[in-house]
Amino acid sequence: MLAPDKDHEERGTAMRRSSTQRVLAGVIALLLLLPAMAGCSAEADAGDGKKKPNVLMVMTDDQWLESMRIMTHTRQLLGEKGVTFDRYHPSTPLCCPSRSTYLSGQFAHNNGVRHNKAPQGGYDKLDEKKTLPVWMQKAGYVTSHIGKYPNGYGDKDPTHVPPGWDEWRGAVSASTYRMWGYRLNENGKLHTYGKFDEEDPDLYQTDVYRDKGVDFIERKAKEDKPFFLSLAFLAPHSEGKKAAPKGPAPEKSGKPREKKGDGPNVGEAPRPAPRHKGEFADEKLPDDPAYGEDDMRDKPAFLQERPDLDAGTTRKITESYRGRLESLLAVDEAVQKLMDTLKATGQLDNTYVLFTSDNGFFFGQHRVPTGKFLAHGASGQVPMLMRGPGLDGGAHSEELTENADLAATIADIGGADPDLSLDGRSLLPYGRDPGKRSGRPVLQEIAEGARRSPVKDRTGGGSSAGAGAPPHDDSSAGRAAGAGDLDQDGEASPPVPEKNGDRRRGQSSAAYEAIRTDRYLYIRYVRGGRELYDLAEDPHELTSRHADPEYGKVRAFLDARLDDLQGCAGAECREEIPRAPAPG
């Protein structure tokens, strides 16, 4: 009897020891996994000994949301194979501040770049040592930039290579805005491509940038290190004047550049690739209810004073629209060639590709012939598509997103460690789960409106008489926009009619701060004007409700939340807010 009892006890002890060992093994395995589980980096997606995911960032210039309909390759290769963010907004709808936010991950009121040029902005305002390429390089990436950089790059030293870029091919100063005759700083050496007046098909800017991008991918695909390629096309932005000989720059139509005093200013289209000339010669403007808006009494003073869009102005707007669409065809082909190269080199399945624009563009909405700068949907909403490991094809996200999220997303992909506090957040969770939603609003701000202290409504009623900017704040950018210059691109901007400058410069300002929620867009201008749109009922922004008593609680709610956002930094900018009240 004793032997069986002893044998039973030994078997029980062995079983307990085995069970304990299995538990310990499981705990150890879990502990080993915790670092990977704790981080949100896409680095884990590579797995199985693969290198970190590559990143290809493609950015256009002044591309509006509706134009994506003609970019069939981009929609098929990125949208249908990845995620489209349907509610993506630039925090500052202007070239230099928007691109500075992309590079820094911070709003203009934190990174200090509030405009395209001094004293409020320009490249020199950006702390280039605390930017995305520096972080990605430290994370083990080989980095390259090709094309446009924030406005003013190269003005002081055209051979300067910004920190963080292993390979640099940046467009220099005003030559950035030429489809032929542009100048690149290529790793410290300057090269000029063609002449402004000679439309050599082999030197068309978009195609040259494309081929340089393809070459970079082909070379780096053979190496062990992952790559981060930033590719910034000029299209569909207008061109600037040629450097020499002096005189009006020719355009596609062969007509001289519009002179001051000729009526509303209309920005001309860039020249398309020769193979695409005339592709949209018969294209009509979109049927937009906001075009040439009839009743402007609800708008701020600087918009109320804009003239009606007569037949001649509409013709010019249509020509600009057609030409800009034609310029995008080469970009669409470039995306296809880049994707083909990623596939041919075996990199496609381990590469995140992001496509967006720095800001949108007006074509007659709210009587703005052409331009950007403003928070309205025409310029304040842009395309955003992302494809990569772990993202299902053909998905759409309705989450409110913005360009402050780009640096956080790319750093997340690469496991990079930013050395400053980011205002944005990674888009990866929303790409992996397109149905995921949050209550984070979107901030938009520009020029003297992009300050940490909120604009105060000193008039009490939202008229345009009260001044909201500090007494020593430079206000030239907002006043110029109020006078009609909504491009703010120097020689690449259309001229402002003299009567506008005489009558309004110094009196009205278009500088603002704004907040977007799921339902509302609320804009506060530094001179006191206000706009409030119920986008659920009025998606074309035809009727501002800022003075409507039914929306009094809505406005008070948005005022308070915008006050908080305007002074935010880092995690404060990412905080969710309660749902805004309904009118009534």
C-alpha positions in Angstrom: 0.0 0.0 0.0 2.9 2.4 0.8 4.5 2.0 -2.7 1.4 3.2 -4.6 1.0 6.2 -2.2 4.6 7.3 -2.7 4.4 6.8 -6.4 1.2 8.9 -6.5 2.9 11.7 -4.5 5.9 11.7 -6.8 3.7 11.9 -9.9 1.8 14.8 -8.3 5.0 16.6 -7.5 6.3 16.1 -11.1 3.0 17.4 -12.5 3.1 20.5 -10.3 6.7 21.1 -11.3 5.9 20.8 -15.0 2.9 23.1 -14.6 5.0 25.7 -12.8 7.7 25.5 -15.5 5.0 26.0 -18.2 3.7 29.1 -16.4 7.2 30.5 -15.9 8.0 29.9 -19.6 4.8 31.7 -20.5 5.6 34.7 -18.2 9.1 34.9 -19.6 7.8 34.9 -23.2 5.3 37.6 -22.3 8.0 39.7 -20.7 10.1 39.4 -23.8 7.1 40.6 -25.9 6.3 43.6 -23.7 8.7 46.1 -25.3 7.2 45.4 -28.7 3.7 45.5 -27.4 4.2 48.7 -25.5 5.4 50.7 -28.5 3.2 51.7 -31.3 6.0 51.6 -33.9 5.3 50.0 -37.2 8.8 48.6 -36.9 7.3 45.4 -35.5 5.4 45.0 -38.8 8.5 44.2 -40.6 9.1 41.1 -38.4 11.0 37.9 -39.3 14.4 39.7 -39.4 13.3 42.2 -42.1 14.5 45.7 -41.9 12.3 48.5 -40.7 9.6 49.7 -43.1 10.7 52.2 -45.7 8.8 55.5 -46.0 7.9 57.4 -49.2 6.3 60.8 -48.6 4.9 62.5 -51.7 3.7 66.1 -51.4 2.1 68.3 -54.1 1.6 72.1 -53.9 -1.8 73.9 -53.9 -3.7 70.7 -54.7 -7.4 70.9 -54.0 -9.5 67.9 -53.0 -11.7 67.7 -56.0 -8.7 67.3 -58.4 -8.1 63.7 -57.2 -10.7 62.6 -59.6 -8.3 62.9 -62.5 -5.4 61.1 -60.7 -6.4 57.6 -61.6 -3.1 55.9 -60.9 -2.7 57.5 -57.5 -6.3 56.5 -56.4 -5.8 53.0 -57.7 -2.4 52.4 -56.3 -2.7 54.2 -53.0 -6.4 54.7 -52.3 -7.7 51.3 -53.4 -4.6 49.6 -51.9 -4.6 51.6 -48.7 -6.6 54.2 -46.7 -8.0 57.5 -47.7 -8.4 60.1 -45.0 -11.5 62.0 -46.1 -11.3 64.7 -43.5 -7.7 65.8 -43.6 -6.8 69.5 -43.1 -3.7 71.7 -43.2 -3.3 73.5 -39.9 -2.0 76.5 -41.9 -3.2 76.6 -45.5 -0.1 78.2 -46.9 3.1 76.7 -48.3 5.9 77.5 -45.8 4.0 77.2 -42.6 2.3 74.0 -43.7 5.6 72.4 -44.8 7.2 73.5 -41.5 4.4 71.8 -39.6 5.1 68.6 -41.6 8.8 68.8 -40.7 8.4 69.7 -37.1 5.1 68.1 -36.0 4.2 71.4 -34.4 1.6 74.1 -35.1 2.7 77.5 -36.3 2.2 79.1 -32.9 4.7 76.6 -31.5 7.3 76.3 -34.3 7.3 80.0 -35.1 6.7 79.7 -38.8 3.5 81.7 -39.3 3.9 82.9 -42.9 5.9 82.5 -46.1 8.5 85.2 -45.4 9.9 87.4 -42.7 9.2 88.7 -40.2 6.5 86.2 -39.4 7.9 83.2 -41.3 10.2 81.8 -44.0 12.6 78.9 -43.8 15.0 80.7 -41.4 12.2 80.7 -38.7 12.3 76.9 -38.6 14.7 75.2 -36.2 16.1 72.8 -38.8 18.0 70.8 -36.2 14.8 69.6 -34.6 13.0 68.1 -37.6 11.7 64.8 -38.9 14.8 63.9 -41.1 17.1 64.3 -38.1 15.0 61.9 -36.1 14.7 59.4 -38.9 18.4 59.5 -39.5 19.1 58.8 -35.9 16.6 55.9 -36.0 18.8 54.2 -38.7 17.2 55.5 -41.9 19.0 56.7 -44.9 17.2 59.9 -45.8 16.6 61.9 -49.0 14.7 65.0 -50.0 13.9 65.9 -53.6 12.2 69.1 -54.7 10.5 72.0 -52.9 11.4 72.9 -49.3 9.9 75.6 -47.1 9.8 79.1 -48.8 13.1 81.0 -48.4 15.3 77.9 -48.5 18.5 78.8 -50.4 18.0 82.6 -50.2 21.0 83.1 -47.9 23.1 80.2 -48.9 22.0 78.1 -51.9 24.6 75.4 -51.2 23.4 74.8 -47.6 22.3 71.2 -47.0 19.8 71.0 -44.1 20.7 68.6 -41.3 19.2 65.1 -41.3 19.3 64.5 -45.1 21.9 62.0 -46.3 21.1 62.8 -49.9 19.8 66.3 -50.7 18.3 67.6 -54.0 16.5 70.7 -52.9 15.0 73.4 -55.2 16.7 76.8 -54.5 14.9 80.0 -53.9 12.6 81.5 -56.6 13.8 79.0 -59.2 11.6 76.5 -57.3 8.6 78.0 -59.2 9.8 77.2 -62.7 9.0 74.1 -64.7 12.1 74.8 -66.8 15.1 76.7 -65.6 14.9 75.6 -62.0 18.0 75.2 -59.9 18.8 72.3 -57.5 21.3 72.1 -54.7 22.4 68.5 -55.1 24.5 67.6 -52.1 26.1 71.0 -52.0 26.5 71.5 -55.7 24.2 73.7 -57.8 22.8 72.5 -61.1 20.3 74.4 -63.3 18.0 72.3 -65.5 17.1 73.9 -68.8 16.0 77.4 -69.6 12.7 79.0 -68.7 11.7 79.7 -72.3 12.8 76.3 -73.8 10.3 73.6 -73.0 12.6 70.6 -73.3 10.4 67.5 -72.6 13.4 65.8 -71.0 13.9 68.5 -68.4 10.3 69.0 -67.3 10.6 69.5 -63.5 8.0 66.9 -62.4 9.6 64.2 -64.5 13.2 65.0 -63.4 12.1 64.8 -59.7 10.4 61.5 -60.5 13.5 60.0 -62.1 15.7 61.1 -59.2 13.3 59.5 -56.8 13.3 56.2 -58.8 17.1 56.2 -58.9 17.2 56.7 -55.1 14.9 53.7 -54.5 16.7 51.5 -56.9 20.0 52.2 -55.2 18.8 52.0 -51.6 16.8 48.8 -52.2 20.1 46.9 -52.4 21.2 48.1 -49.0 20.3 46.8 -45.5 19.2 50.2 -44.1 15.6 51.3 -44.5 15.0 54.6 -46.4 12.9 57.7 -45.9 12.3 59.6 -49.2 10.6 62.9 -49.2 9.5 64.0 -52.7 7.9 67.4 -53.1 6.5 68.4 -56.5 5.6 72.0 -57.5 2.5 71.0 -59.5 -0.2 72.3 -59.5 1.3 75.5 -58.1 1.7 78.5 -60.5 5.1 79.4 -61.9 7.1 82.5 -61.0 8.7 84.9 -63.4 11.8 84.0 -65.3 15.1 85.3 -64.1 16.3 86.7 -67.5 15.8 88.3 -69.9 13.5 90.9 -68.2 9.9 91.2 -69.3 6.6 89.4 -68.7 6.9 85.6 -68.5 5.1 83.7 -71.2 2.3 81.4 -70.3 0.5 78.5 -71.9 -1.9 80.7 -73.7 0.8 83.0 -75.0 -0.7 86.0 -73.4 1.3 88.4 -71.2 0.9 88.2 -67.4 -2.1 90.2 -66.1 -1.3 93.7 -65.1 -2.4 95.5 -62.0 -5.8 97.2 -62.4 -7.2 94.7 -64.8 -9.8 93.4 -62.4 -9.9 90.5 -59.9 -6.5 88.8 -59.7 -6.4 85.2 -61.1 -3.4 83.0 -60.5 -2.2 81.4 -63.7 -1.6 77.6 -64.1 1.9 76.2 -64.4 2.9 74.8 -67.7 2.0 71.1 -68.0 4.3 68.5 -69.4 4.3 68.9 -73.2 2.7 65.5 -73.6 -0.3 66.7 -71.6 -1.0 70.1 -73.2 -4.7 70.4 -74.0 -5.8 67.3 -72.2 -8.5 69.3 -70.3 -9.1 72.0 -72.9 -12.8 71.6 -72.7 -13.1 70.9 -69.0 -15.7 72.9 -67.1 -15.4 74.3 -63.6 -17.0 72.1 -60.9 -20.6 72.8 -60.2 -20.0 74.4 -56.8 -22.9 76.4 -55.1 -20.3 78.6 -53.4 -18.9 79.8 -56.8 -19.5 83.6 -57.1 -21.6 83.4 -53.9 -24.6 85.8 -54.3 -25.2 86.9 -50.7 -22.0 87.8 -48.9 -23.5 89.8 -46.0 -22.6 87.0 -43.5 -19.0 87.1 -44.5 -16.2 89.3 -43.0 -15.6 92.7 -44.6 -12.6 91.8 -46.7 -14.7 89.1 -48.4 -17.9 91.2 -48.7 -15.9 93.8 -50.7 -14.9 91.3 -53.3 -16.4 92.0 -56.7 -18.7 89.7 -58.6 -17.0 87.2 -60.9 -17.9 88.4 -64.3 -17.6 86.5 -67.6 -14.0 87.6 -68.1 -12.9 86.5 -64.7 -14.7 83.2 -65.0 -12.8 82.6 -68.2 -9.5 83.2 -66.5 -10.4 81.0 -63.6 -11.5 78.2 -66.0 -8.1 78.5 -67.8 -6.2 78.3 -64.6 -8.3 75.3 -63.4 -7.7 73.4 -66.7 -4.0 74.0 -66.7 -3.5 73.0 -63.1 -5.3 69.7 -63.8 -3.0 69.1 -66.8 0.0 69.7 -64.6 -1.2 67.0 -62.2 -1.2 64.3 -64.9 2.7 64.1 -64.7 2.5 63.8 -60.9 0.0 60.9 -61.3 2.4 59.2 -63.7 5.2 59.8 -61.3 3.3 58.0 -58.5 2.8 55.0 -60.8 6.5 54.9 -61.8 7.5 55.1 -58.1 5.2 52.3 -57.1 6.4 50.2 -60.1 9.9 50.7 -58.9 9.1 49.7 -55.3 7.5 46.5 -56.7 10.4 45.7 -59.1 13.0 46.1 -56.3 11.0 44.0 -53.8 10.3 46.9 -51.5 6.6 47.5 -52.0 5.3 45.2 -49.3 7.6 46.8 -46.7 7.0 50.5 -47.6 4.6 53.0 -46.3 3.6 55.5 -49.0 1.9 58.8 -48.0 0.4 61.3 -50.5 -0.9 64.7 -49.7 -0.7 68.4 -50.4 0.5 71.4 -48.4 -2.8 73.3 -48.8 -5.8 73.4 -51.1 -6.9 76.1 -53.6 -9.8 78.4 -54.4 -11.5 78.5 -57.8 -14.2 81.2 -57.4 -15.7 79.9 -54.1 -17.0 82.8 -51.9 -15.9 85.2 -54.8 -12.2 84.3 -54.3 -11.0 83.9 -57.9 -7.9 81.9 -56.9 -5.7 81.5 -53.8 -5.4 79.8 -50.5 -4.7 81.2 -47.0 -8.3 80.9 -45.7 -9.8 78.1 -43.5 -12.7 77.5 -45.8 -12.9 74.0 -47.4 -11.6 75.1 -50.8 -8.1 75.7 -49.3 -8.5 74.2 -45.9 -9.0 70.6 -46.9 -6.7 68.5 -49.0 -6.2 64.9 -50.2 -4.5 62.4 -47.9 -3.9 58.7 -48.8 -1.6 56.2 -47.1 -0.6 52.6 -48.1 1.6 50.2 -46.2 1.9 47.1 -44.1 -1.1 46.4 -42.0 -3.4 48.7 -43.9 -6.4 47.2 -45.7 -7.1 48.4 -49.2 -10.0 50.6 -50.3 -10.7 51.8 -46.7 -11.9 55.4 -45.8 -11.4 57.1 -42.5 -13.8 59.8 -41.3 -11.5 60.8 -38.4 -10.5 64.5 -38.3 -6.9 64.6 -39.2 -4.3 67.3 -40.0 -0.8 67.9 -41.3 0.5 68.1 -37.7 0.0 64.4 -37.7 2.5 63.7 -40.5 5.7 63.9 -38.4 4.2 61.8 -35.7 3.0 59.1 -38.2 6.4 58.8 -39.9 8.3 58.8 -36.7 5.9 56.1 -35.5 6.6 54.0 -38.6 10.4 54.3 -38.1 10.5 54.0 -34.4 12.1 57.4 -34.3 12.4 59.5 -31.1 11.5 63.2 -31.7 13.5 65.6 -29.5 10.6 68.0 -29.1 7.0 67.7 -28.0 4.8 67.0 -31.0 1.4 68.6 -31.4 0.1 65.9 -33.7 -0.4 62.2 -33.3 0.2 59.1 -35.4 -2.3 58.2 -38.1 -1.4 54.5 -38.0 -4.1 53.5 -35.5 -6.7 55.2 -37.7 -5.3 53.6 -40.8 -5.3 50.1 -39.3 -8.8 50.6 -38.0 -10.6 53.1 -40.3 -13.7 53.0 -38.2 -11.8 54.3 -35.2 -13.0 57.8 -34.1 -12.0 60.3 -31.5 -13.2 63.7 -30.2 -10.0 65.6 -31.1 -10.8 68.8 -33.0 -8.6 70.4 -35.7 -6.9 73.8 -35.2 -6.2 76.1 -38.2 -4.3 79.4 -37.9 -2.2 81.8 -39.9 -0.1 84.9 -39.8 -0.8 87.2 -36.8 -3.7 84.9 -35.9 -1.2 82.1 -35.2 -0.2 83.1 -31.7 -0.4 81.5 -28.4 -2.7 84.1 -27.0 -6.2 83.8 -28.4 -7.9 86.5 -30.5 -10.3 88.5 -28.3 -13.7 89.6 -29.5 -13.5 93.3 -28.5 -16.6 94.3 -30.4 -18.9 91.9 -28.6 -20.9 91.4 -31.8 -18.3 90.0 -34.2 -18.0 93.1 -36.4 -14.7 93.7 -38.3 -13.9 96.9 -36.3 -12.1 95.5 -33.3 -8.3 94.8 -33.4 -7.3 91.4 -32.0 -3.5 91.3 -32.5 -0.9 92.7 -30.0 0.2 96.2 -30.8 3.7 95.2 -31.8 2.8 92.2 -33.9 3.6 92.6 -37.6 0.3 92.6 -39.5 1.4 92.9 -43.1 0.6 89.4 -44.0 -3.0 89.5 -42.8 -3.5 92.9 -44.4 -2.1 91.8 -47.7 -4.4 88.8 -47.7 -7.3 91.1 -46.8 -6.4 93.3 -49.8 -6.6 90.3 -52.1 -3.3 88.5 -52.1 -4.3 85.1 -50.9 -1.3 83.4 -52.6 1.4 85.2 -50.7 4.1 83.7 -52.9 6.0 86.7 -54.0 6.7 86.7 -57.7 4.5 83.5 -58.1 1.5 85.4 -56.8 -1.0 87.1 -59.1 -1.0 90.9 -58.9 -3.4 92.7 -56.6 -5.4 95.4 -58.3 -4.2 98.8 -57.2 -7.6 99.9 -56.1 -7.8 97.0 -53.6 -4.5 98.0 -52.0 -5.5 101.6 -51.8 -8.9 100.9 -50.4 -8.3 98.0 -48.0 -4.7 97.6 -47.2 -4.3 98.5 -43.5 -8.0 98.4 -42.8 -8.9 94.7 -43.2 -7.0 91.6 -42.3 -7.6 88.0 -43.3 -5.4 86.6 -40.4 -7.3 84.2 -38.2 -7.5 81.2 -35.9 -10.1 78.5 -36.4 -11.4 75.3 -35.0 -13.0 72.3 -36.8 -15.2 69.7 -35.1 -17.2 66.9 -36.5 -20.0 69.3 -37.3 -18.7 72.9 -37.2 -16.1 75.3 -38.6 -15.6 78.4 -36.5 -13.2 81.2 -37.6 -12.0 84.2 -35.6 -10.3 87.0 -37.5 -7.8 89.3 -35.7 -9.8 92.4 -36.7 -13.0 91.0 -35.1 -14.8 89.2 -37.9 -16.4 85.8 -37.2 -17.7 82.9 -39.3 -19.5 79.9 -38.0 -20.7 77.1 -40.4 -22.9 74.1 -39.6 -21.3 71.7 -42.0 -23.9 69.1 -41.4 -26.5 71.5 -42.9 -24.3 73.7 -45.0 -21.3 71.9 -46.4 -20.6 74.6 -49.0 -20.3 77.3 -46.2 -23.0 79.6 -47.7 -24.5 80.8 -44.4 -22.5 81.8 -41.4 -24.4 81.3 -38.2 -22.0 83.4 -35.9 -24.7 86.0 -35.3 -27.7 83.6 -35.2 -29.2 83.3 -31.7 -30.0 79.7 -32.3 -26.2 79.0 -32.4 -25.3 81.1 -29.4 -24.4 78.1 -27.2 -22.5 76.5 -30.1 -20.4 79.7 -30.6 -19.7 80.0 -26.8 -18.6 76.3 -26.7 -16.3 76.7 -29.8 -14.9 80.0 -28.4 -13.9 78.3 -25.2 -12.3 75.3 -27.0 -10.5 77.5 -29.5 -9.0 79.5 -26.6 -7.6 76.3 -25.2 -6.2 75.2 -28.5 -4.6 78.5 -29.4 -2.3 78.2 -26.4 -1.7 74.5 -26.6 1.6 72.6 -26.8 2.3 68.9 -27.2 -0.3 66.6 -25.6 -2.6 69.5 -24.9 -3.1 69.9 -28.6 -4.2 66.3 -28.9 -6.8 66.3 -26.2 -10.4 65.3 -27.0 -13.3 67.6 -26.4 -17.0 66.9 -25.7 -19.4 66.9 -28.5 -20.4 70.4 -29.5 -24.1 71.3 -28.6 -26.8 71.2 -31.2 -28.3 74.6 -32.2 -31.4 75.9 -30.5 
